[in-house]
Amino acid sequence: MAIKIRTTEKHPHPVWDKFVQAFPVAELQGFTLACSAEELTAATKNHQGGIVIHCLEAIEYQDDSELIPEMIFSHQDWVNKISAAEFFGSPMLLLTYKENDEVLFRLFEVRNTAEGIVFHPREVFIDEAAFMDFWIDIKKIKQTKKTVEAKERQALTLFDEIIERNGASWGGNMDGFVLSKDGAVKVIIEVRQSRKQSVTNYDPAKYFGGTQNKGGDFMTWLPMVYLKYAYNIPIVLITLSTLDEELFGFTEVATISSSKLYYRDDISPTRRVTNDFEKFRKWLITLIERN
């Protein structure tokens, strides 16, 4: 069995490939806030920090010979993930499941050392009850938006199955954090992709309140807006479409209310649609320098 990484992401889009080549980016499939939804809402409203954050990835594997950092992510990807986690005051954690192990899951801390990336044993979870005690402690916000398109990808590993069987959810992931040369987080990146509309018409703000088939986006955006205020980090939205792999839209997110997503200067991504990546790159550099 090849290593299976717990993910909700689709195959990379050509625009995203250009993005990660142009900027140092940390992608995190596990980004949890150890607080209730009410506590997060209050902290965001009052522009306060202090909420404990946990950063992790999760994999399934078959044999200990496979548990090699570079067989999971590249060395630089690990360095970026660790830098982002450290920025938010969290160790970078790796949750693992091995076939026929005497315990259910093992938890490692991923460290960047002089000898390279190493996995330092941190904790073992004998069974579901032991693991759920840990999970509920680090992930207190309940998921309110039903998983639709990502459900099939989540089912490739058993983590979501166990978590949801016990009445909880995996929770948030971060599409990307743009890092500075010293590893500080400079920008939050949120990527939205449509399979039905071109980017010239696709505006996520129109679906903020939800649709007949999908729940609203308030709790999806809330952690990002919290980070924006608590750490003074801008949020950049990139819109993509499977109908056109050259065009993309982009804008800066200002804030949210209970019913609306607000863009900086009221400029939606449909007003910044281009196939010129260099134009976007210069815009993003200017945004980083401004902050």
Contacts in CASP RR format, 6 or more apart in sequence:
PFRMAT RR
TARGET T0000
AUTHOR 0000-0000-0000
METHOD contacts of the structure
MODEL  1
MAIKIRTTEKHPHPVWDKFVQAFPVAELQGFTLACSAEELTAATKNHQGG
IVIHCLEAIEYQDDSELIPEMIFSHQDWVNKISAAEFFGSPMLLLTYKEN
DEVLFRLFEVRNTAEGIVFHPREVFIDEAAFMDFWIDIKKIKQTKKTVEA
KERQALTLFDEIIERNGASWGGNMDGFVLSKDGAVKVIIEVRQSRKQSVT
NYDPAKYFGGTQNKGGDFMTWLPMVYLKYAYNIPIVLITLSTLDEELFGF
TEVATISSSKLYYRDDISPTRRVTNDFEKFRKWLITLIERN
1 60 0 8 1.000
1 61 0 8 1.000
1 62 0 8 1.000
1 99 0 8 1.000
3 59 0 8 1.000
3 60 0 8 1.000
3 61 0 8 1.000
3 66 0 8 1.000
3 71 0 8 1.000
3 72 0 8 1.000
4 59 0 8 1.000
4 60 0 8 1.000
4 61 0 8 1.000
4 156 0 8 1.000
4 157 0 8 1.000
5 29 0 8 1.000
5 57 0 8 1.000
5 58 0 8 1.000
5 59 0 8 1.000
5 72 0 8 1.000
5 157 0 8 1.000
6 29 0 8 1.000
6 57 0 8 1.000
6 58 0 8 1.000
6 59 0 8 1.000
6 60 0 8 1.000
6 95 0 8 1.000
6 154 0 8 1.000
6 156 0 8 1.000
6 157 0 8 1.000
6 159 0 8 1.000
6 160 0 8 1.000
6 170 0 8 1.000
7 29 0 8 1.000
7 153 0 8 1.000
7 156 0 8 1.000
8 29 0 8 1.000
8 147 0 8 1.000
8 150 0 8 1.000
8 153 0 8 1.000
8 154 0 8 1.000
8 173 0 8 1.000
9 29 0 8 1.000
9 153 0 8 1.000
9 173 0 8 1.000
10 153 0 8 1.000
10 193 0 8 1.000
13 191 0 8 1.000
13 193 0 8 1.000
13 240 0 8 1.000
13 245 0 8 1.000
14 245 0 8 1.000
14 246 0 8 1.000
15 238 0 8 1.000
15 240 0 8 1.000
15 245 0 8 1.000
15 246 0 8 1.000
15 248 0 8 1.000
15 277 0 8 1.000
16 191 0 8 1.000
16 238 0 8 1.000
16 240 0 8 1.000
18 277 0 8 1.000
19 25 0 8 1.000
19 189 0 8 1.000
19 238 0 8 1.000
19 277 0 8 1.000
22 277 0 8 1.000
22 281 0 8 1.000
23 178 0 8 1.000
23 179 0 8 1.000
23 284 0 8 1.000
24 76 0 8 1.000
24 80 0 8 1.000
24 178 0 8 1.000
24 179 0 8 1.000
24 180 0 8 1.000
24 181 0 8 1.000
24 183 0 8 1.000
25 80 0 8 1.000
25 176 0 8 1.000
25 177 0 8 1.000
25 178 0 8 1.000
25 179 0 8 1.000
25 189 0 8 1.000
26 80 0 8 1.000
26 81 0 8 1.000
26 83 0 8 1.000
26 84 0 8 1.000
26 174 0 8 1.000
26 176 0 8 1.000
26 177 0 8 1.000
26 179 0 8 1.000
26 185 0 8 1.000
27 77 0 8 1.000
27 80 0 8 1.000
27 81 0 8 1.000
27 174 0 8 1.000
27 175 0 8 1.000
27 176 0 8 1.000
28 55 0 8 1.000
28 56 0 8 1.000
28 57 0 8 1.000
28 81 0 8 1.000
28 84 0 8 1.000
28 85 0 8 1.000
28 173 0 8 1.000
28 174 0 8 1.000
28 176 0 8 1.000
28 177 0 8 1.000
29 56 0 8 1.000
29 57 0 8 1.000
29 58 0 8 1.000
29 173 0 8 1.000
30 54 0 8 1.000
30 55 0 8 1.000
30 56 0 8 1.000
30 57 0 8 1.000
30 58 0 8 1.000
30 170 0 8 1.000
30 171 0 8 1.000
30 172 0 8 1.000
30 173 0 8 1.000
30 174 0 8 1.000
31 53 0 8 1.000
31 54 0 8 1.000
31 55 0 8 1.000
31 172 0 8 1.000
31 173 0 8 1.000
31 174 0 8 1.000
31 223 0 8 1.000
32 53 0 8 1.000
32 54 0 8 1.000
32 56 0 8 1.000
32 138 0 8 1.000
32 139 0 8 1.000
32 141 0 8 1.000
32 171 0 8 1.000
32 172 0 8 1.000
33 40 0 8 1.000
33 51 0 8 1.000
33 52 0 8 1.000
33 53 0 8 1.000
33 54 0 8 1.000
33 139 0 8 1.000
33 140 0 8 1.000
33 141 0 8 1.000
33 223 0 8 1.000
33 226 0 8 1.000
34 51 0 8 1.000
34 52 0 8 1.000
34 53 0 8 1.000
34 54 0 8 1.000
34 137 0 8 1.000
34 138 0 8 1.000
34 139 0 8 1.000
34 140 0 8 1.000
35 43 0 8 1.000
35 51 0 8 1.000
35 52 0 8 1.000
35 140 0 8 1.000
35 141 0 8 1.000
36 140 0 8 1.000
36 141 0 8 1.000
37 141 0 8 1.000
37 142 0 8 1.000
37 219 0 8 1.000
37 222 0 8 1.000
39 51 0 8 1.000
40 51 0 8 1.000
40 141 0 8 1.000
40 222 0 8 1.000
40 223 0 8 1.000
40 226 0 8 1.000
41 222 0 8 1.000
42 48 0 8 1.000
43 49 0 8 1.000
43 50 0 8 1.000
43 51 0 8 1.000
43 226 0 8 1.000
43 230 0 8 1.000
44 222 0 8 1.000
44 225 0 8 1.000
44 226 0 8 1.000
44 229 0 8 1.000
47 229 0 8 1.000
47 230 0 8 1.000
48 229 0 8 1.000
48 230 0 8 1.000
49 226 0 8 1.000
49 229 0 8 1.000
49 230 0 8 1.000
49 231 0 8 1.000
50 230 0 8 1.000
51 226 0 8 1.000
51 230 0 8 1.000
52 90 0 8 1.000
53 88 0 8 1.000
53 89 0 8 1.000
53 90 0 8 1.000
54 90 0 8 1.000
54 93 0 8 1.000
54 138 0 8 1.000
54 139 0 8 1.000
55 81 0 8 1.000
55 84 0 8 1.000
55 85 0 8 1.000
55 88 0 8 1.000
55 90 0 8 1.000
55 91 0 8 1.000
55 92 0 8 1.000
55 93 0 8 1.000
56 92 0 8 1.000
56 93 0 8 1.000
56 94 0 8 1.000
56 95 0 8 1.000
57 72 0 8 1.000
57 73 0 8 1.000
57 81 0 8 1.000
57 92 0 8 1.000
57 93 0 8 1.000
57 94 0 8 1.000
57 95 0 8 1.000
58 94 0 8 1.000
58 95 0 8 1.000
58 96 0 8 1.000
58 97 0 8 1.000
58 157 0 8 1.000
58 159 0 8 1.000
59 72 0 8 1.000
59 94 0 8 1.000
59 95 0 8 1.000
59 96 0 8 1.000
59 97 0 8 1.000
59 157 0 8 1.000
60 96 0 8 1.000
60 97 0 8 1.000
60 98 0 8 1.000
60 99 0 8 1.000
60 157 0 8 1.000
60 158 0 8 1.000
61 67 0 8 1.000
61 96 0 8 1.000
61 97 0 8 1.000
61 98 0 8 1.000
61 99 0 8 1.000
62 98 0 8 1.000
62 99 0 8 1.000
63 98 0 8 1.000
64 98 0 8 1.000
67 96 0 8 1.000
67 98 0 8 1.000
67 119 0 8 1.000
69 75 0 8 1.000
69 78 0 8 1.000
69 110 0 8 1.000
69 116 0 8 1.000
69 117 0 8 1.000
69 118 0 8 1.000
69 119 0 8 1.000
70 117 0 8 1.000
72 94 0 8 1.000
73 81 0 8 1.000
75 116 0 8 1.000
75 117 0 8 1.000
78 92 0 8 1.000
78 110 0 8 1.000
78 112 0 8 1.000
78 117 0 8 1.000
79 112 0 8 1.000
79 117 0 8 1.000
80 179 0 8 1.000
80 183 0 8 1.000
81 92 0 8 1.000
81 110 0 8 1.000
82 92 0 8 1.000
82 110 0 8 1.000
82 111 0 8 1.000
82 112 0 8 1.000
82 117 0 8 1.000
83 179 0 8 1.000
83 183 0 8 1.000
83 184 0 8 1.000
84 177 0 8 1.000
84 179 0 8 1.000
84 183 0 8 1.000
84 185 0 8 1.000
85 91 0 8 1.000
85 92 0 8 1.000
85 93 0 8 1.000
86 92 0 8 1.000
87 177 0 8 1.000
87 183 0 8 1.000
87 184 0 8 1.000
87 185 0 8 1.000
87 231 0 8 1.000
88 185 0 8 1.000
88 231 0 8 1.000
91 109 0 8 1.000
91 110 0 8 1.000
91 122 0 8 1.000
92 109 0 8 1.000
92 110 0 8 1.000
92 111 0 8 1.000
93 107 0 8 1.000
93 108 0 8 1.000
93 109 0 8 1.000
93 110 0 8 1.000
93 122 0 8 1.000
94 107 0 8 1.000
94 108 0 8 1.000
94 109 0 8 1.000
94 110 0 8 1.000
94 119 0 8 1.000
95 105 0 8 1.000
95 106 0 8 1.000
95 107 0 8 1.000
95 159 0 8 1.000
96 105 0 8 1.000
96 106 0 8 1.000
96 107 0 8 1.000
96 108 0 8 1.000
97 104 0 8 1.000
97 105 0 8 1.000
97 157 0 8 1.000
97 158 0 8 1.000
97 159 0 8 1.000
98 106 0 8 1.000
103 124 0 8 1.000
103 125 0 8 1.000
103 126 0 8 1.000
104 125 0 8 1.000
104 126 0 8 1.000
104 127 0 8 1.000
104 128 0 8 1.000
104 130 0 8 1.000
104 131 0 8 1.000
104 162 0 8 1.000
105 124 0 8 1.000
105 125 0 8 1.000
105 131 0 8 1.000
106 121 0 8 1.000
106 123 0 8 1.000
106 124 0 8 1.000
106 125 0 8 1.000
107 121 0 8 1.000
107 122 0 8 1.000
107 123 0 8 1.000
107 124 0 8 1.000
107 125 0 8 1.000
107 134 0 8 1.000
108 119 0 8 1.000
108 120 0 8 1.000
108 121 0 8 1.000
108 122 0 8 1.000
109 119 0 8 1.000
109 120 0 8 1.000
109 122 0 8 1.000
110 117 0 8 1.000
110 118 0 8 1.000
110 119 0 8 1.000
110 120 0 8 1.000
111 117 0 8 1.000
111 118 0 8 1.000
111 120 0 8 1.000
123 134 0 8 1.000
125 131 0 8 1.000
125 134 0 8 1.000
128 162 0 8 1.000
128 165 0 8 1.000
128 166 0 8 1.000
131 162 0 8 1.000
132 163 0 8 1.000
132 166 0 8 1.000
132 168 0 8 1.000
135 163 0 8 1.000
135 168 0 8 1.000
136 168 0 8 1.000
139 168 0 8 1.000
139 169 0 8 1.000
139 170 0 8 1.000
139 171 0 8 1.000
141 171 0 8 1.000
141 219 0 8 1.000
142 168 0 8 1.000
142 169 0 8 1.000
143 169 0 8 1.000
143 170 0 8 1.000
143 171 0 8 1.000
143 219 0 8 1.000
144 215 0 8 1.000
144 216 0 8 1.000
144 219 0 8 1.000
145 214 0 8 1.000
145 215 0 8 1.000
145 216 0 8 1.000
145 217 0 8 1.000
145 219 0 8 1.000
145 220 0 8 1.000
146 214 0 8 1.000
146 215 0 8 1.000
147 154 0 8 1.000
148 213 0 8 1.000
148 214 0 8 1.000
154 160 0 8 1.000
154 170 0 8 1.000
155 161 0 8 1.000
159 170 0 8 1.000
160 169 0 8 1.000
160 170 0 8 1.000
163 169 0 8 1.000
163 170 0 8 1.000
172 223 0 8 1.000
174 188 0 8 1.000
174 189 0 8 1.000
174 224 0 8 1.000
175 189 0 8 1.000
175 190 0 8 1.000
175 191 0 8 1.000
176 188 0 8 1.000
176 189 0 8 1.000
176 191 0 8 1.000
177 185 0 8 1.000
177 186 0 8 1.000
177 187 0 8 1.000
177 188 0 8 1.000
177 189 0 8 1.000
178 185 0 8 1.000
178 186 0 8 1.000
178 187 0 8 1.000
178 189 0 8 1.000
178 284 0 8 1.000
178 288 0 8 1.000
179 185 0 8 1.000
179 186 0 8 1.000
180 186 0 8 1.000
180 288 0 8 1.000
185 231 0 8 1.000
185 233 0 8 1.000
186 233 0 8 1.000
186 288 0 8 1.000
186 291 0 8 1.000
187 233 0 8 1.000
187 234 0 8 1.000
187 235 0 8 1.000
187 236 0 8 1.000
187 284 0 8 1.000
187 287 0 8 1.000
187 288 0 8 1.000
188 224 0 8 1.000
188 227 0 8 1.000
188 228 0 8 1.000
188 233 0 8 1.000
188 234 0 8 1.000
188 235 0 8 1.000
188 236 0 8 1.000
189 236 0 8 1.000
189 238 0 8 1.000
190 221 0 8 1.000
190 224 0 8 1.000
190 235 0 8 1.000
190 236 0 8 1.000
190 237 0 8 1.000
190 238 0 8 1.000
190 253 0 8 1.000
191 237 0 8 1.000
191 238 0 8 1.000
191 239 0 8 1.000
191 240 0 8 1.000
192 202 0 8 1.000
192 204 0 8 1.000
192 237 0 8 1.000
192 238 0 8 1.000
192 239 0 8 1.000
192 240 0 8 1.000
193 239 0 8 1.000
193 240 0 8 1.000
193 241 0 8 1.000
193 242 0 8 1.000
194 202 0 8 1.000
194 239 0 8 1.000
194 240 0 8 1.000
194 241 0 8 1.000
194 242 0 8 1.000
194 243 0 8 1.000
195 241 0 8 1.000
195 242 0 8 1.000
195 243 0 8 1.000
196 243 0 8 1.000
197 241 0 8 1.000
197 243 0 8 1.000
198 241 0 8 1.000
198 243 0 8 1.000
198 244 0 8 1.000
198 247 0 8 1.000
199 239 0 8 1.000
199 240 0 8 1.000
199 241 0 8 1.000
199 244 0 8 1.000
199 247 0 8 1.000
199 248 0 8 1.000
199 249 0 8 1.000
199 269 0 8 1.000
199 270 0 8 1.000
199 273 0 8 1.000
200 247 0 8 1.000
200 270 0 8 1.000
200 273 0 8 1.000
201 270 0 8 1.000
202 239 0 8 1.000
202 241 0 8 1.000
202 269 0 8 1.000
202 270 0 8 1.000
203 239 0 8 1.000
203 268 0 8 1.000
203 269 0 8 1.000
203 270 0 8 1.000
204 217 0 8 1.000
204 237 0 8 1.000
204 239 0 8 1.000
204 261 0 8 1.000
204 269 0 8 1.000
205 260 0 8 1.000
205 261 0 8 1.000
205 262 0 8 1.000
205 263 0 8 1.000
205 268 0 8 1.000
207 214 0 8 1.000
207 216 0 8 1.000
207 217 0 8 1.000
208 216 0 8 1.000
208 217 0 8 1.000
208 218 0 8 1.000
208 221 0 8 1.000
208 256 0 8 1.000
208 259 0 8 1.000
208 260 0 8 1.000
208 261 0 8 1.000
209 215 0 8 1.000
209 216 0 8 1.000
209 217 0 8 1.000
209 218 0 8 1.000
209 259 0 8 1.000
210 216 0 8 1.000
210 217 0 8 1.000
217 261 0 8 1.000
218 256 0 8 1.000
218 258 0 8 1.000
221 253 0 8 1.000
221 256 0 8 1.000
221 261 0 8 1.000
222 256 0 8 1.000
224 235 0 8 1.000
224 253 0 8 1.000
225 235 0 8 1.000
225 253 0 8 1.000
225 255 0 8 1.000
225 256 0 8 1.000
227 233 0 8 1.000
227 235 0 8 1.000
228 234 0 8 1.000
228 235 0 8 1.000
228 253 0 8 1.000
228 255 0 8 1.000
232 291 0 8 1.000
233 291 0 8 1.000
234 252 0 8 1.000
234 253 0 8 1.000
234 287 0 8 1.000
234 291 0 8 1.000
235 252 0 8 1.000
235 253 0 8 1.000
236 250 0 8 1.000
236 251 0 8 1.000
236 252 0 8 1.000
236 253 0 8 1.000
236 284 0 8 1.000
236 287 0 8 1.000
237 250 0 8 1.000
237 251 0 8 1.000
237 252 0 8 1.000
237 253 0 8 1.000
237 263 0 8 1.000
237 269 0 8 1.000
238 248 0 8 1.000
238 249 0 8 1.000
238 250 0 8 1.000
238 269 0 8 1.000
239 248 0 8 1.000
239 249 0 8 1.000
239 250 0 8 1.000
239 269 0 8 1.000
239 270 0 8 1.000
240 248 0 8 1.000
240 249 0 8 1.000
241 247 0 8 1.000
246 275 0 8 1.000
247 273 0 8 1.000
247 274 0 8 1.000
247 275 0 8 1.000
248 273 0 8 1.000
248 274 0 8 1.000
248 275 0 8 1.000
248 280 0 8 1.000
249 269 0 8 1.000
249 270 0 8 1.000
249 272 0 8 1.000
249 273 0 8 1.000
249 274 0 8 1.000
250 269 0 8 1.000
250 272 0 8 1.000
250 274 0 8 1.000
250 280 0 8 1.000
250 283 0 8 1.000
251 263 0 8 1.000
251 264 0 8 1.000
251 267 0 8 1.000
251 268 0 8 1.000
251 269 0 8 1.000
251 271 0 8 1.000
251 272 0 8 1.000
252 263 0 8 1.000
252 264 0 8 1.000
252 267 0 8 1.000
252 287 0 8 1.000
253 261 0 8 1.000
253 262 0 8 1.000
253 263 0 8 1.000
253 264 0 8 1.000
254 262 0 8 1.000
254 263 0 8 1.000
254 264 0 8 1.000
255 262 0 8 1.000
256 262 0 8 1.000
263 269 0 8 1.000
274 280 0 8 1.000
END
